Amino acid sequence: MSVQAVRGWRTWMWCLWLVAAMMMLAFLDLTVYGLVVPASALLLAVISGPAAWRRQGIDKLDLAVVATLYISVVALFRVAFTVFTVTNVLGLFLCFAAGLVLGVAGPVFYTVRRRRPLSDLGLSLGNWKQAVALGAVLAAIQFAITLLGYPLPEPAGWVPLLVMSLTVGAFETVFFRGFVQTRLSASFGRAPGIAVAAALYAVYHVGYGMSSEGMVFLFGLGIVYAVAFDLTRNALVLWPLLTPLGSFFNNLNTGDIELPWAAILGFADVLGLMVASIWLGHRRLQRKGQQGETSTGRRGQRHAP
């Protein structure tokens, strides 16, 4: 069997696993889900062969920046939801917003600083058709299990939550999948990188004051999101459909968060700052590329006969 055929077989194997993992949401207890999904993914990674464990070499600077940004984001969320709380809405929102923007702007500017393309974060149009197709299939399964037939409240009760879910989903996609997972996978291998990134994704919810049982479930769900991203290396597989839908349903179902209409403007501003940081990072990379081409041309002129 050719190398290309083996890669195609592995891709289809993981795609079928993703579909099965999403369907398990319909009949597994959430804590059981958080144990079964990682165990099945580990078994499949072993079957997949050495490619899932191959690494580029430990990059200490990468790991230091990942740790620094992760601790900073979790700390900001923790202060927002357990110190300010809803008794100080302005403080809660500003702290929460700072964590969201830091989780996108930090990875973008670090990536640019290391002269890496933004495609490392999944921010490109490469492989977009496959990413959109896979994301749509997984989102459709999730929608059928969670939101199909769900009685929505009045628009004031769900529209602000939807905007918040889109904003938080963008942050989680770039920070946890595009940055944390990618950098850990480069240092330790794809399978360990996925596992550790999913664990960090689950634990970060301590910033929201979540229980340990909820984190076990999110570890399993984080594995699903991480594998989907690993297959496509494009943020479109997760956003704007899959991760926001899950967050939106959870917020609706728990009923813990009530947002005013004005919150839409606040989260739209946060999303705008995220987009602006990505655009600035892209422009910075373009200028560096142009400067590099100019320097190369000048050196060539000096050495020309």
Secondary structure, DSSP 8 states (H G I E B T S, - for coil): --HHHHHHHHHHHHHHHHHHHHHGGGTS-HHHHHHHHHHHHHHHHHHH-GGGT------HHHHHHHHHHHHHHHHHHHIIIIIITTTSHHHHHHHHHHHHHHHHHHHHHHHHHTT--GGGGT-SSTTHHHHHHHHHHHHHHHHHHHTTT-----HHHHHHHHHHHHHHHHHHIIIIIIIIIHHHHHHH-HHHHHHHHHHHHHHGGGGGT--HHHHHHHHHHHHHHHHHHHHH--GGGTTTTHHHHHHHHHHHHH------THHHHHHHHHHHHHHHHHHHHHHHHHHHHHHHHHHHHHHHHHH--
